[in-house]
Amino acid sequence: MQKSNDIGLIRYEFIAYIHILGTQNVNEILLTKDDFADMNSQSDQIKWTPVENMDIDNIDNGDIDINSIVKTKKRICGLFDAEPLDWEYARIIVSDSTKTKHSYAIARMPKSPTVPVFFDVKE
């Protein structure tokens, strides 16, 4: 009789701040165990792993700060599942409502899954 080696998934929260008006579609979130110390973030050497079960909870258009240069940002909140590994970085890919323009952001993964992953997506 063989035992099943099922690995439980951890639920991470993410918050993405989007500077592009009309951006509302999160295409995917990818994770990597690679460190960017010696490579370019666009490098083909980085092995990205797509996350499991992504749920988008909230899209909020709100003023961040009256004195800020960028007065409005779109905030996208959600959850995703990932294996409990030592992930170094996360990458989010979003598109505009017509899905013709894609943007992305890379964020360092928190050491604890109770801390949200914050993305700042720019054009």
N, C-alpha and C positions, 0 to 999 in steps of 0.2 A: 504494500500500500504506500503510495507516494503522498507526501504532504504538499498542500498548495502553498506556494510562496507569494501570496497576495500581499502587496505593499499598500498600506493605507495612504490616502492622499491628504494633504494639508490644504486648508482653505485660506487663501490670501485675499486681502482687500486691496483694491487699487483705486487711486484718484488721479485723473489726468486733467490737466489744465490746457485747453486748446485755444490758440490765438487766432485761428482761422475761422471766420464767420461761415456758417453753413456746414462745418465739419461735425458730423454726428455719428458716423459709422466706425466702430472699432472692428477692424478686420481680423486682427489676431494679436496675441501676446506671446512672446517667445522668451525662453530663459536659457542662460548659459552658465556653465561652471568655469569657463575660460576667463582669464584676467586680461585686461586691455593694456597692461603695462608695456608690452613689447609689440603691439600690433594696432593697426588702424581699425576703427569700429566697423568699417565696410569690408574688412578683409574676409576673403573666402576661407581663411584658416579657422574662423570662429564657428563652432558648432552650436547652432541654435536649436532648441527643442520647443515645439509648440505646447502650450498648456492644455490641460483637460478642462472641460466644463466651464465656460466663461459665461457669467451672468452680468448683464449691465442693469444696474439698479436705478440710477438717477442721472438725468441730464439737466443741468441748471445753468441758465444764463443769468449772471449776476455781476454786480459791480464789485470788484476786488478792493480797490482803494481809490478814493477821489483824487488823491495827489499822484497817483501812478501814471506813468506815460501810457501804458496800455490800460485803458479804463474798463474794458469788458473782456472777460474770458469765459469760455464755456467750460463747465466742470462736468466731467463724466466720472461716475463712481460705479464700482462693480466688484465682483468676486471672481476668483479663478482657483482651480484646483491644480496642485502640482505634487510630485513625489517629494518626500522629505529629504532632499539632498542639499548639499552646500552650494546653492545657487549664488553666483556672484553678481550677475546683471540681468535685468529684464528689458525687453524691447517691446514697445507698443506701436502698432501700425494702424493709422486711421485714414479715412478717406472722406472727401466731401460728399454731399448728398447725391451728386451725379456719378460718383465713383470714378471720376476722371483724374483726380489729383490725390496723391497719397503723401502723407507725412508720417514721420516716426519720431520717437524719442527713446533714449536709453537712460535707465535709472539703476543705481546700485540697489541690490536687494537688501532689505533689512535683515539683521541677524535673528530677529524674532518674527514669527508669522502673525503676532498680534499687532505689529506696527504696519501701517499701510505702505504700499509702494507708491511713490509720488512721481508722476511723469509731467514734464513741461514740454508740450509739443509745439514746435514753431514751424514756420514755413521753410 
